[in-house]
């Protein structure tokens, strides 16, 4: 029995940092103790903050090393002190047939008997998780399409064969039959799906195009982030090809083509080569990385942040082999209006600088 449990645990750990197509089995949450926090047991502290979690599960998670205080694993009797940073890893709830159908509008760009192409707006989470039990794309799919198939061995959410980050916009494919989900999942696994993203990043490039070939794994100090590692001992192989679309002086619009689909791949790779995504709060793009020290420039950037209030990343195109007909299917989605308006704003600023 113990060997079986160990094998299951090893399998889950292997899947924790699996590719973006299948999502993480766990969600990470971080709490910072108040400066006036009185000493309190870590299990009691978390019970007051985690919803729908029993004390026994909290204690089991602590004993399994899923709770850290200031980056170190602790025991259930550890006392939380002022300014402590508590990191918690919680398993995403699996679909047990009780996903709540919700009448959330779907922006459907194409549909046939096997597949559906949808446009995901910023702010829409793909599947339920801790803190996002409803209001997700999966809840919407459960309402609009009864009986969608699931991918075996994954989080078992109907019709979902891949995902994109909450605040990333763009195209996704949904499978409507068992055959479709099987064949599309295989294409994602074999990296034959064609995906191109548009990203506004900080800084200019010396070259017109390039490739980032670096391993990506969970960040060692911030559980919400991923980072580049030298080899596969801490990360998984990831390849991002990029080319310059338009230069705006202090920022650049690029197109990224993915060979692999690691979580946060474009965001992490661009950060690694010194070009974090514009307004990417998690990876340092939400502050001025390139530019001048003048007040007017700071005001300009702040206004641009307000126009594009999340990381400037858009899933621009999606191509795959149709699971039934064998045809090559290809779809594109223009940038959101506010994204394009932000580019127009940068273009005017750049033109103004050149005229001076």
Order of alpha helices (4+ residues) and beta strands (2+ residues): alpha-beta-beta-alpha-alpha-beta-beta-beta-beta-beta-beta-alpha-beta-alpha-beta-beta-beta-beta-beta-beta-alpha-alpha-beta-beta-alpha
